[in-house]
Amino acid sequence: LVAHMLGGILIVGAFLSVFDTFKIERYPLAFKVTDRYSYYVYLTHYIFLFGPLALIALTNTIFLNIMFVILAAVVSSVLLYRLHNLILRVIDFK
């Protein structure tokens, strides 16, 4: 768990360092998209790694298993994001 958090902090720090070094003031579109869905990926990814819907041991090919986990996490994250926004509109908070 600690290594996972440190890895994330190092990756973010590296990107911010690159942006600062090359004087990039506007974030690329990819960062806007990942920023929008990152919380939902955080909420959903674990279930596909170790939870009841674990896909990490689906086949004998680890690369294929990782691709399945990534795909499932992305799809579930987008669906959760859209469901969240729909619920907010229905209860009129947005």
N, C-alpha and C positions, 0 to 999 in steps of 0.2 A: 504494500500500500504506500509506504513512504517512497520507495523507488519510483512508483508510478507518478506520484505527485512531483517529485524532483525532476523526473523526465519532462513532464508538462511545463514546469517552470523554466527549465533550460531551453526548451523549444521556443517558448514565447519570448524569453530573453534574447535568444539568437535572432529571431525575426525582428524584434525591436531594435537590436544592435545594427542589423543590416539596413533597416529603414533609416536609422539615424546616420549611419556612415554614408549612405548614398543620397541623403537629403530627400527621401521620399516622403512627401507630405500627405498624399492621398493614398488611402488603402486600395489595393486592387479589388476588383469585383469578387474574386475568390474569397477574400477575407470577409467581405460583407456577408456573403452567403454562409460561410462557416460560422461566423459570429452569430448569425440569426438562429442556426440550428444546434449550436454547440451544447447548450443546456439540455436539449432534448436527446442528443446523442448520449450525453452523460447519464440521463435517466434510463435509457433503454438498452445500452450496449451490454451491460452485465448479464442480462437474462439470456443473451445469445452466446455468451462465453461460458458461463458456469451455472446458469439457472435452469429451470425446467425445460426451456426451449434451446438448450445448448447445442450449437452447431459445430463446435470446435473439434469434435471427434466424429463427425458425420461420415467422413471417408478416410482412407488411409493416406491421403495426400494433404499435408499440412497447408500448403499454399492454397489449395482449393477450399479447404475449411476456413481459412482466414478470409478469403474472398466472400464466402457465404455469410460469415459473421458481419463483415463490413457492409455488404448489400442489405442484410436484414436490419442492421442498426440504422442505416441511412433511410431505408423505406419506413421503418417504424418511427423514426424521428420526424420525418416530414409529415407523416400521418398524425402524429401526436401534436405537432405544431399547428397543423390546420384544424384539428379538433379543438385545441385550446382556443384558437381565434374564433371559431364558430360558437363555442360556448360563451365566450366574452360578448360576442355580438347579440346572442340570444338573450342574455341577461342584461344587455344594454350597458355594459361598463365601457364599451369602446365606441 
